[in-house]
Amino acid sequence: MVNANFLRKFMVLGEKNQLHNMSRYMELAGNASSILKEMLVIDDGKKNELNGRIREIERQGDDLTLSLKDQITSGAISSNLMDNLITLVETCDDLLDKSYFVSREIRRVHDNAHRFDDWTKDFMRRGYEICTRILDYNISALAEVKKLLSASDFAEMANSRAKIQAFEEKVDDLKDNLIDELYNSSESIPYIVFIHLTELVHKLDDMLDDCEDIGDLVHTISVSITR
């Protein structure tokens, strides 16, 4: 069995260890996903405010990333483990970058929503409902990633990784269904809406892929440490 603190001997940052700080990414990403769900209410007029809140979360992630990278590269860590830890930090940070990208896309389209007719707005609502369901799965996956970062043994780790994979597969189905609908309606919807929803659903799906990648990295790191 792997001790619950299996990373702490390598990753100490003052009174807090880097494992705890990497869990902080999941808290930030969960908050960002909840705000994105608020932004996906098409008639809500708070898009700029909500976009600003996600921008602040993304900045907090950047600060965390700089701090963790500095601690990892200045610590007594083997080169192979160091590379994996840096990749882990960057993948965690990528979750926040993608959240900010999505928030900007929603805000930009909202600024032009007055140009859309009622049918187009209804189509966007349906697309946004699917994106909201994807975000629900993303929030669940982030909770499992947080468990992974403090897993006490490989069985617990495998359980969380299996759940993340199941979430990702469900999101793949939602993504494919929305893309099929977009192509089937491509002659009826404005080009900007087609591109908007396509980019949105791909980026949200990528966030689930990041959760899977994080699970794989944590597993690889734990195996290296216990050899």
C-alpha positions in Angstrom: 0.0 0.0 0.0 1.0 3.6 -0.7 1.0 5.8 2.4 -1.6 8.6 2.2 1.3 11.2 2.3 3.3 9.4 -0.4 4.2 12.7 -2.2 4.8 14.8 0.8 8.4 13.7 1.3 9.3 15.2 -2.1 7.0 18.2 -2.2 7.1 20.4 0.8 6.2 24.1 0.5 6.5 25.8 3.9 3.8 24.3 6.2 1.9 23.0 3.1 3.0 20.3 0.7 2.6 20.4 -3.0 0.1 17.6 -3.0 -2.3 19.9 -1.0 -1.5 22.8 -3.5 -2.3 20.6 -6.5 -5.6 19.8 -4.9 -6.2 23.5 -4.9 -6.3 23.4 -8.7 -9.3 21.1 -8.5 -11.1 23.6 -6.2 -10.4 26.4 -8.6 -11.4 24.4 -11.6 -14.6 23.3 -9.9 -15.5 26.9 -9.1 -14.8 28.0 -12.7 -17.0 25.2 -14.0 -19.9 26.3 -11.7 -19.5 29.9 -13.0 -19.5 28.6 -16.6 -22.8 26.9 -15.9 -24.2 30.3 -14.9 -22.8 31.8 -18.1 -24.7 29.2 -20.1 -28.0 30.9 -19.4 -28.5 32.6 -22.7 -30.7 35.5 -21.5 -28.6 36.4 -18.4 -26.9 39.7 -18.6 -24.0 39.1 -16.3 -21.6 37.6 -18.8 -18.9 40.2 -18.4 -19.0 40.0 -14.6 -18.9 36.2 -14.6 -16.1 36.2 -17.2 -14.1 38.5 -14.9 -14.5 36.1 -12.0 -13.1 33.2 -14.1 -10.3 35.4 -15.2 -9.4 36.0 -11.6 -9.5 32.2 -11.0 -7.2 31.7 -14.0 -4.8 34.2 -12.5 -4.8 32.4 -9.2 -3.9 29.3 -11.1 -1.0 31.0 -12.9 0.4 32.2 -9.5 0.0 28.6 -8.1 1.8 27.2 -11.2 4.8 29.5 -10.9 5.1 28.7 -7.2 4.9 25.0 -7.6 7.3 24.9 -10.6 9.8 26.9 -8.5 9.6 24.5 -5.6 9.8 21.4 -7.8 12.8 22.6 -9.8 14.7 23.8 -6.7 14.0 20.6 -4.7 16.0 17.4 -4.4 13.9 15.4 -6.9 15.2 13.0 -9.6 15.0 14.3 -13.2 12.4 11.7 -14.3 10.1 12.5 -11.4 10.7 16.2 -11.8 9.5 16.0 -15.5 6.3 14.2 -14.5 5.6 16.6 -11.7 6.1 19.6 -14.0 3.8 18.0 -16.6 1.2 17.4 -13.8 1.3 21.0 -12.7 0.9 22.2 -16.3 -2.0 19.8 -17.0 -3.7 21.1 -13.9 -3.2 24.7 -14.9 -4.5 23.8 -18.4 -7.9 23.1 -16.8 -8.1 26.8 -15.8 -6.8 28.1 -19.1 -9.6 26.1 -20.9 -12.2 27.4 -18.5 -11.2 31.0 -19.2 -11.2 30.3 -23.0 -14.7 29.0 -22.8 -15.9 32.0 -20.7 -14.5 34.4 -23.2 -16.2 32.6 -26.1 -19.5 32.7 -24.3 -19.1 36.5 -23.5 -18.2 37.3 -27.1 -21.2 35.5 -28.6 -23.5 37.1 -25.9 -22.3 40.5 -27.1 -23.7 39.6 -30.5 -26.8 37.7 -29.4 -29.1 40.6 -30.4 -28.4 39.7 -34.0 -30.0 36.2 -33.6 -33.6 35.4 -34.3 -35.7 33.4 -31.9 -35.1 30.1 -33.6 -31.4 30.5 -33.4 -31.6 31.5 -29.7 -33.6 28.3 -29.0 -31.0 26.3 -30.9 -28.3 27.8 -28.7 -30.3 27.1 -25.6 -30.4 23.4 -26.5 -26.7 23.4 -27.2 -26.0 25.2 -23.9 -28.1 22.6 -22.1 -25.7 19.9 -23.4 -22.7 21.9 -22.4 -24.1 22.3 -19.0 -24.5 18.5 -18.7 -20.9 18.2 -19.7 -19.8 20.6 -17.0 -21.7 18.6 -14.5 -19.6 15.6 -15.5 -16.5 17.7 -15.3 -17.3 18.8 -11.8 -17.7 15.1 -10.8 -14.5 14.2 -12.5 -12.6 17.0 -10.7 -13.9 15.6 -7.4 -12.4 12.2 -8.3 -9.1 13.9 -9.3 -8.9 15.5 -5.9 -9.4 12.0 -4.3 -6.6 10.7 -6.6 -4.2 13.3 -5.2 -4.7 12.0 -1.7 -5.3 8.3 -2.5 -4.0 5.9 0.2 -3.4 3.0 -2.1 -3.5 1.9 -5.7 -6.9 0.3 -5.5 -8.4 3.6 -4.4 -6.5 5.3 -7.2 -7.8 2.8 -9.7 -11.4 3.4 -8.6 -11.2 7.1 -9.1 -9.5 6.7 -12.5 -12.2 4.3 -13.6 -14.9 6.8 -12.6 -13.1 9.6 -14.5 -12.9 7.4 -17.6 -16.7 6.6 -17.4 -17.5 10.4 -17.1 -15.3 11.1 -20.1 -17.0 8.4 -22.2 -20.4 9.9 -21.4 -19.2 13.3 -22.4 -17.9 11.9 -25.7 -21.4 10.8 -26.5 -22.9 14.2 -25.6 -20.2 15.9 -27.7 -20.8 13.7 -30.7 -24.6 14.1 -30.5 -24.3 17.9 -30.4 -21.8 18.0 -33.3 -24.1 15.8 -35.3 -27.0 18.2 -34.7 -24.8 21.1 -35.6 -23.9 19.6 -39.0 -27.5 18.6 -39.7 -28.6 22.2 -39.0 -25.6 23.9 -40.6 -27.7 25.5 -43.4 -30.2 27.0 -40.9 -28.0 28.4 -38.2 -25.6 31.4 -38.5 -22.0 30.4 -39.0 -20.9 32.2 -35.8 -23.3 29.9 -33.8 -22.0 26.8 -35.6 -18.4 27.7 -34.8 -19.2 28.8 -31.3 -21.0 25.6 -30.2 -18.4 23.4 -32.0 -15.5 25.1 -30.2 -17.3 25.1 -26.9 -18.1 21.4 -26.9 -14.6 20.4 -28.0 -13.0 22.5 -25.3 -15.3 21.2 -22.6 -14.5 17.6 -23.7 -10.8 18.5 -23.6 -11.3 19.4 -19.9 -12.4 15.8 -19.2 -9.4 14.6 -21.2 -7.2 16.6 -18.9 -8.7 14.9 -15.8 -7.9 11.6 -17.4 -4.3 12.7 -18.1 -3.9 13.9 -14.5 -5.0 10.6 -13.2 -2.5 8.8 -15.4 0.3 11.1 -14.2 -0.5 10.7 -10.5 -0.4 7.0 -11.0 2.9 7.1 -12.8 4.4 9.4 -10.1 3.2 7.2 -7.3 4.6 4.1 -9.0 8.0 5.8 -9.4 8.1 6.8 -5.7 7.3 3.4 -4.4 9.9 1.5 -6.4 
